[in-house]
Every structure is written in C-alpha cells, then in structure tokens.
Amino acid sequence: MKTKRRAPRARLAAVGVATTCALFVAGCAAANEGGGAAEGEGVSGTISGAGASSQQAAMQAWIAGFGDANPGATVNYDPVGSGGGRTQFIQGGVQFAGSDAYLHDEQLDEARQRCGGSVIEIPNYVSPIAIVFKLDGVQDLSLSPATIAGIFRGEITAWNDPAIVADNPGVTLPATTVTPVHRSDESGTTENLTDFLNQAAPDVWTDEADGNWPIQGGEAAQGTSGVIGAVNAGNGTIGYADASQAGDLGQANVKLGDQDVAPTAEAAAQIFEESQRVEGQGDGSFAYELNRTAAGGAYPVVLVSYLIACPTYPDQAQADVAKAFLSYVVSAEGQEAAARAAGSAPLSDTLRGEITPVIDSISAGG
C-alpha cells in the first residue's frame, strides 16, 4: 500500500474569519454523550464550524438530531469547502472544521499552534465520490481508472473514444464532446479524486494528490453544488462529487479488472477498513491514508471526511458544546442519521471505540 507523505500544499491565502453566514443553524444537542453537563441536562453555549460541502446533507441531519435535548446550545456550520474551513479554523474564526482531507505539513503545524500544541482529527463521514455524468441516451457507464484520468486530463475528448468504448462493450456511445468539470476552489473532494487517479492510473495521471485542480483547461465550478449544477446544465458533461449530492445524474461504475464497482456506501466502507492510520499526526489524530488499489469489490474513489477540533477551548461552554456535538456525530445514532440523509457509510464500532476517549478528553482552559 502507498503510504508516502503528500507534497506540501501551497499556503492558503488569508480570508475573513468573521463567520456570520452559516447556512445550518439550530438549537442543538442530542443525548449528551461526553458533554460537560450533568446527565439528563442540556449543554448551553455556541460553537461555529466551517468546511467541507460534501458533508452538507449529513451536517443538516446532525444539527437537527442534536437539536432537541439542548435547546440552550447552538451549532453553526458554513459549507465553504474544506480549504476555507481549515483556514478559518487555523485563524481562530471557528471552533471546528469539516475537511475531506487530513491536515498536512504547514497547516498541521499551524493548527497545533492554534490549539496550544495538539489537534483533534476524527473521521466522521465516509462516502463514495461519484463520477457524475450527463450524456443523452446513456444511463449506465463503466470507466477504468486510466479512462477517468484521460478524461479529466483532457486527452479523451469524445464519448465514442476507443477507451470509453472498450470499457463499455455493447453500449452505443455518441460522438458528443466530453466536457469535464472540476472544482475551482481548494477541495478535499478534489484531493481524494486526484489521489485515486495518481494511485490507480499513475502512467496517465502523473500529478500528486492535491486539493487544487492541477490541470489547465476544462470547466471549473465552485463547491459541490457548483459542479453538480454545471454537469446538469450540459450534455456530454462529467464531474465528480459526493454521491449524496448526485441527484438524478448518472453515476459511473469504476472498472477494476473484470469488476464494475458501483459507488455504494458498502463499497466505500470496505476500502476504509483496508486502509491504515497515518503516523506522526499525534495521538488525537485518526487520519487515514486510503488504499485506492484495494481488491475484492472495494470502491476506490472514496473520501473520508474529518472533524478538526481543539483538545481545549477558552471557556467551559465552548468545551461542553464541542464535546457533546462531536460525541453525537460519531455515535451510532448520529452515524445512522447521516446514513439516512446522505447515504454515507457508518463508522465501525471498533473505530468509534478508539476515537471516543479523544472526544471525551475535550476540556476548558490551557
């Protein structure tokens, strides 16, 4: 399995961190698993987060499910994208971030400094990234990793290209122009896709994994919703997005040898179980280097999204709400709520048992 450290990302430009435009706001809580209040009582206070738009449907479900038990608490979340969320967290503008990629290099160091020496990274959302397409007359499509790489590099320009035809025997494919759509913003979804392409089709996709799209040309769109909108607006368009956001668009199977693997939650969970924890991130980090070449029916274009938080907060209310909210998100109840809302793969009981003590250790003070 490939375990090398990724090349450092370019440092993100500073952005405003006064987050007042959060889209998902609710009085929040659920069963107070690990919260600072006494059992049966609700926590009170406000925390704000920002980050991955891929978590949008799941985050709505988590905030809604967390909303009844603690009416005195509020959780805000602004789905600005993974890069924006990490930047806001590092600069102290939000109490937690959602990210489709774990912290690397300079950003890891900056997050540690912001949090007083260490940082928490816990997987909270496991989902397939769908290769979404819109092609009149074609409902079902299979694409090998090399073909997907060729499409997004701009080297395959027509839907009846021999490579696509070879992947889809018996399917009549038109000569329609292929229009690839990629994210214009820094994106964990992009980083996961480019990681897959680099691991599974290295002869075609020679670029390292990167949250910023590395290829010139093609159509660019802001955020998950932007990609979905751009693909929906055309014919012959193809993009990538969290499967929960695909809607009525076609979703290509990934052709691995003689298997056509669909982007299902079960297949996503399988690849997660075959991957390894990244070393050197710290005891509070449960970052994983995903194995994109796993055999046996695992879907390889998978994102593991993380919640990034601090072990300590400046006051007890923030610590209590952060602890209670994170506890709910990773609980069996919270994971089931996300699965219903977004089709994500619930965390295993084993992994939950490993990360729960880290959440329970969140406290106030230095």
C-alpha positions as CSV (number, residue, x, y, z in Angstrom):
1,M,0.0,0.0,0.0
2,K,1.1,3.5,-0.8
3,T,1.9,5.4,2.4
4,K,4.2,8.3,1.4
5,R,3.5,11.8,2.7
6,R,2.0,14.1,0.2
7,A,3.9,17.1,-1.2
8,P,3.2,20.3,0.8
9,R,0.2,22.3,-0.3
10,A,0.6,25.9,-1.1
11,R,-0.3,28.0,1.8
12,L,-3.8,29.3,1.7
13,A,-4.4,33.0,1.4
14,A,-5.8,34.6,4.4
15,V,-9.6,35.0,4.4
16,G,-12.0,36.8,6.6
17,V,-13.0,34.7,9.6
18,A,-16.0,36.5,11.0
19,T,-18.4,33.7,10.1
20,T,-21.9,35.2,10.1
21,C,-23.3,33.4,7.0
22,A,-23.6,29.9,8.4
23,L,-26.3,28.1,6.4
24,F,-27.1,25.5,9.0
25,V,-28.1,26.8,12.4
26,A,-30.1,25.1,15.1
27,G,-30.6,24.9,18.8
28,C,-28.6,21.8,19.2
29,A,-27.9,18.6,21.1
30,A,-28.8,15.1,21.5
31,A,-28.2,12.6,24.2
32,N,-25.3,14.2,25.9
33,E,-22.6,11.7,25.2
34,G,-19.5,13.1,26.7
35,G,-20.9,16.6,27.3
36,G,-19.9,18.6,30.3
37,A,-23.4,19.0,31.7
38,A,-24.8,16.5,34.3
39,E,-26.6,13.5,32.9
40,G,-30.1,14.5,31.7
41,E,-29.2,18.2,31.5
42,G,-28.5,20.0,28.3
43,V,-25.3,21.9,27.5
44,S,-25.5,25.6,26.7
45,G,-23.4,27.8,24.5
46,T,-22.5,28.4,20.9
47,I,-19.9,26.9,18.6
48,S,-19.4,27.5,14.9
49,G,-17.8,25.4,12.2
50,A,-17.0,25.7,8.5
51,G,-15.7,23.4,5.8
52,A,-16.5,20.6,3.5
53,S,-19.6,21.0,1.4
54,S,-19.6,17.2,0.9
55,Q,-20.9,16.9,4.4
56,Q,-23.8,19.2,3.7
57,A,-26.7,16.7,3.9
58,A,-25.1,14.9,6.8
59,M,-24.4,18.1,8.8
60,Q,-28.0,19.1,8.4
61,A,-29.1,15.8,9.9
62,W,-26.6,16.0,12.7
63,I,-27.6,19.5,13.7
64,A,-31.3,18.6,13.5
65,G,-30.7,15.4,15.6
66,F,-28.7,17.4,18.1
67,G,-31.4,20.0,18.4
68,D,-33.9,18.7,20.9
69,A,-32.0,17.8,24.1
70,N,-30.0,21.0,24.4
71,P,-32.2,24.0,23.4
72,G,-29.7,26.3,25.1
73,A,-26.9,25.4,22.7
74,T,-26.3,26.4,19.1
75,V,-24.2,24.9,16.4
76,N,-23.5,26.8,13.2
77,Y,-21.9,25.3,10.1
78,D,-20.9,27.1,6.9
79,P,-20.1,24.7,4.0
80,V,-17.5,26.9,2.3
81,G,-15.3,24.0,1.3
82,S,-12.5,22.1,3.0
83,G,-9.8,24.6,2.3
84,G,-11.8,27.5,3.6
85,G,-12.8,25.6,6.7
86,R,-9.3,24.6,7.5
87,T,-8.1,28.2,7.1
88,Q,-10.9,29.6,9.3
89,F,-10.1,27.1,12.0
90,I,-6.4,27.8,11.9
91,Q,-7.0,31.5,12.1
92,G,-9.4,31.0,15.1
93,G,-12.6,32.1,13.4
94,V,-14.4,28.8,14.1
95,Q,-14.3,26.2,16.8
96,F,-14.2,23.2,14.4
97,A,-13.7,22.5,10.8
98,G,-15.0,19.9,8.4
99,S,-12.4,18.6,5.9
100,D,-12.3,16.0,3.2
101,A,-8.5,15.7,3.7
102,Y,-6.5,15.4,6.9
103,L,-4.1,18.2,7.9
104,H,-0.7,18.2,6.2
105,D,2.6,19.8,6.8
106,E,2.4,23.6,7.4
107,Q,-1.4,23.5,8.1
108,L,-0.9,20.8,10.7
109,D,1.8,22.9,12.4
110,E,-0.5,25.9,12.3
111,A,-3.4,24.0,13.7
112,R,-1.3,22.7,16.5
113,Q,-0.2,26.3,17.3
114,R,-3.8,27.5,17.3
115,C,-4.9,24.7,19.7
116,G,-2.0,25.0,22.1
117,G,0.2,22.1,21.0
118,S,-2.0,19.4,19.6
119,V,-5.1,19.0,17.5
120,I,-8.0,16.5,17.1
121,E,-8.8,14.9,13.8
122,I,-11.6,12.4,13.8
123,P,-13.3,10.7,10.8
124,N,-17.0,11.4,10.9
125,Y,-18.2,10.9,7.3
126,V,-17.2,8.1,4.9
127,S,-18.7,8.3,1.4
128,P,-18.1,7.4,-2.2
129,I,-17.2,10.2,-4.6
130,A,-19.4,9.6,-7.6
131,I,-18.1,10.2,-11.1
132,V,-21.2,12.0,-12.3
133,F,-22.2,12.5,-15.9
134,K,-24.9,13.7,-18.2
135,L,-25.0,12.1,-21.6
136,D,-28.2,11.9,-23.7
137,G,-29.2,8.4,-24.4
138,V,-26.7,6.8,-21.9
139,Q,-27.9,5.7,-18.5
140,D,-25.2,3.2,-17.5
141,L,-21.5,3.7,-17.8
142,S,-18.3,2.0,-16.6
143,L,-14.9,3.7,-16.7
144,S,-11.5,2.3,-15.8
145,P,-9.1,4.4,-13.8
146,A,-6.9,5.1,-16.8
147,T,-10.0,6.2,-18.8
148,I,-11.2,8.5,-16.0
149,A,-7.7,10.0,-15.8
150,G,-7.6,10.6,-19.6
151,I,-11.0,12.3,-19.5
152,F,-10.0,14.7,-16.7
153,R,-6.6,15.4,-18.3
154,G,-8.4,16.5,-21.4
155,E,-6.8,13.7,-23.5
156,I,-10.1,11.9,-24.2
157,T,-12.4,14.4,-25.9
158,A,-15.3,12.4,-27.4
159,W,-17.7,10.0,-25.8
160,N,-17.1,7.4,-28.5
161,D,-13.3,7.4,-27.9
162,P,-11.9,3.9,-28.2
163,A,-11.0,3.8,-24.5
164,I,-14.6,4.5,-23.3
165,V,-16.0,2.1,-25.9
166,A,-13.6,-0.6,-24.7
167,D,-14.9,-0.1,-21.1
168,N,-18.5,-0.4,-22.2
169,P,-19.0,-3.3,-24.6
170,G,-22.4,-3.4,-26.2
171,V,-23.2,0.2,-25.3
172,T,-23.9,2.7,-28.1
173,L,-21.9,5.8,-27.4
174,P,-22.4,9.1,-29.3
175,A,-19.6,11.3,-30.7
176,T,-20.6,14.1,-28.3
177,T,-17.8,16.2,-27.0
178,V,-16.6,15.3,-23.5
179,T,-16.8,18.3,-21.1
180,P,-15.0,17.6,-17.8
181,V,-16.0,19.8,-14.9
182,H,-13.7,20.2,-11.9
183,R,-13.8,22.3,-8.6
184,S,-12.5,25.8,-8.9
185,D,-11.9,26.1,-5.1
186,E,-9.5,24.1,-3.0
187,S,-11.4,20.9,-2.2
188,G,-10.9,17.8,-0.2
189,T,-13.0,16.0,-2.8
190,T,-10.5,17.1,-5.4
191,E,-7.7,15.8,-3.3
192,N,-9.3,12.5,-2.9
193,L,-10.1,12.1,-6.6
194,T,-6.5,13.1,-7.6
195,D,-5.1,10.7,-5.0
196,F,-7.2,7.9,-6.6
197,L,-6.0,8.8,-10.1
198,N,-2.4,9.0,-9.0
199,Q,-2.5,5.7,-7.3
200,A,-4.7,3.7,-9.7
201,A,-3.6,5.2,-13.1
202,P,-0.1,6.6,-12.5
203,D,1.0,6.3,-16.1
204,V,-1.7,8.7,-17.2
205,W,-2.2,10.9,-14.1
206,T,1.4,11.8,-13.1
207,D,0.4,14.7,-10.7
208,E,0.4,14.1,-6.9
209,A,-2.8,14.3,-4.9
210,D,-3.8,18.0,-4.5
211,G,-6.8,19.9,-3.2
212,N,-6.3,22.4,-6.0
213,W,-7.0,21.2,-9.5
214,P,-3.7,20.7,-11.2
215,I,-4.7,20.6,-14.9
216,Q,-5.3,23.6,-17.1
217,G,-8.5,23.7,-19.2
218,G,-11.9,22.2,-18.7
219,E,-14.8,23.8,-16.9
220,A,-14.5,24.9,-13.3
221,A,-17.2,25.4,-10.7
222,Q,-17.3,26.5,-7.1
223,G,-18.2,23.9,-4.5
224,T,-20.0,20.6,-4.7
225,S,-23.3,22.3,-5.7
226,G,-21.5,24.2,-8.5
227,V,-20.1,21.0,-10.0
228,I,-23.5,19.3,-9.9
229,G,-25.1,22.4,-11.4
230,A,-22.6,22.6,-14.2
231,V,-22.9,18.9,-15.1
232,N,-26.7,19.1,-15.0
233,A,-26.6,22.2,-17.3
234,G,-24.9,20.4,-20.2
235,N,-24.8,17.3,-22.4
236,G,-21.6,15.3,-22.5
237,T,-20.5,16.7,-19.2
238,I,-18.7,14.7,-16.5
239,G,-17.6,15.7,-13.0
240,Y,-17.1,14.4,-9.5
241,A,-19.0,15.0,-6.3
242,D,-20.0,13.3,-3.1
243,A,-22.5,10.6,-4.1
244,S,-25.1,12.1,-1.7
245,Q,-25.3,15.1,-4.0
246,A,-25.5,13.4,-7.3
247,G,-29.3,13.6,-7.6
248,D,-30.6,12.4,-11.0
249,L,-27.2,12.5,-12.7
250,G,-25.6,9.3,-14.0
251,Q,-23.0,7.7,-11.7
252,A,-20.3,5.7,-13.5
253,N,-19.1,2.4,-12.1
254,V,-15.3,2.2,-11.7
255,K,-14.0,-0.7,-13.8
256,L,-11.4,-2.7,-11.9
257,G,-10.3,-5.7,-13.9
258,D,-13.4,-7.7,-14.7
259,Q,-15.4,-6.0,-12.0
260,D,-17.6,-2.9,-12.4
261,V,-17.8,-1.4,-8.9
262,A,-20.7,1.0,-8.1
263,P,-20.3,4.0,-5.7
264,T,-22.2,2.5,-2.8
265,A,-21.8,3.1,1.0
266,E,-20.9,-0.6,1.5
267,A,-18.1,-0.5,-1.0
268,A,-16.8,2.8,0.4
269,A,-16.7,1.2,3.9
270,Q,-14.8,-1.7,2.6
271,I,-11.9,0.4,1.3
272,F,-11.8,2.3,4.6
273,E,-11.3,-0.9,6.5
274,E,-8.4,-1.8,4.3
275,S,-6.5,1.5,4.8
276,Q,-4.0,2.5,7.5
277,R,-3.7,5.2,10.1
278,V,-1.2,7.9,9.2
279,E,1.8,8.1,11.6
280,G,3.2,11.3,13.1
281,Q,-0.1,13.2,13.3
282,G,-0.4,13.0,17.1
283,D,-2.5,10.9,19.5
284,G,-5.6,12.9,18.8
285,S,-5.5,12.4,15.1
286,F,-7.2,9.5,13.3
287,A,-6.2,10.4,9.8
288,Y,-6.0,7.6,7.3
289,E,-4.0,7.1,4.1
290,L,-6.6,5.4,1.8
291,N,-5.7,2.4,-0.3
292,R,-7.0,3.2,-3.7
293,T,-5.9,-0.1,-5.2
294,A,-7.7,-2.4,-2.8
295,A,-9.2,-5.5,-4.5
296,G,-12.3,-7.5,-3.7
297,G,-15.1,-5.1,-4.7
298,A,-14.0,-2.0,-2.7
299,Y,-15.0,1.2,-4.4
300,P,-11.7,3.2,-4.8
301,V,-12.9,6.8,-5.2
302,V,-13.7,7.4,-1.5
303,L,-13.5,10.3,0.8
304,V,-13.1,10.1,4.5
305,S,-14.2,13.5,5.9
306,Y,-12.9,14.7,9.2
307,L,-14.0,17.0,12.0
308,I,-11.0,19.0,13.2
309,A,-11.2,20.5,16.7
310,C,-9.0,21.5,19.6
311,P,-8.5,19.5,22.8
312,T,-9.1,22.6,24.9
313,Y,-11.3,25.7,24.5
314,P,-11.1,29.1,26.2
315,D,-14.3,28.6,28.2
316,Q,-16.4,25.8,29.6
317,A,-19.4,26.4,27.5
318,Q,-17.5,26.0,24.2
319,A,-15.8,22.9,25.5
320,D,-19.1,21.4,26.7
321,V,-20.9,22.0,23.4
322,A,-17.9,20.9,21.2
323,K,-17.6,17.7,23.2
324,A,-21.3,16.9,23.2
325,F,-21.7,17.7,19.5
326,L,-18.7,15.6,18.3
327,S,-19.9,12.8,20.6
328,Y,-23.3,12.8,18.9
329,V,-21.8,12.9,15.4
330,V,-19.7,9.8,15.9
331,S,-22.3,7.9,17.9
332,A,-24.3,5.1,16.4
333,E,-27.4,7.3,16.4
334,G,-25.6,10.2,14.7
335,Q,-24.0,7.9,12.1
336,E,-27.3,6.3,11.3
337,A,-28.9,9.8,10.9
338,A,-26.1,10.6,8.3
339,A,-26.6,7.3,6.5
340,R,-30.3,8.1,6.1
341,A,-29.8,11.7,5.0
342,A,-26.7,11.3,2.8
343,G,-26.1,7.6,2.1
344,S,-22.8,7.6,3.9
345,A,-21.2,4.5,5.5
346,P,-21.4,4.4,9.3
347,L,-18.2,4.2,11.3
348,S,-17.5,0.8,12.7
349,D,-18.0,0.1,16.4
350,T,-14.2,-0.6,16.7
351,L,-13.2,2.8,15.3
352,R,-15.9,4.5,17.4
353,G,-14.4,2.9,20.5
354,E,-11.0,4.2,19.6
355,I,-11.9,7.8,19.0
356,T,-14.5,8.3,21.7
357,P,-11.9,8.8,24.5
358,V,-10.2,11.6,22.5
359,I,-13.6,13.4,22.3
360,D,-14.2,12.8,26.0
361,S,-10.9,14.5,26.8
362,I,-12.0,17.9,25.4
363,S,-11.9,20.4,28.2
364,A,-11.7,24.1,29.0
365,G,-8.6,26.1,29.8
366,G,-5.0,25.8,28.7
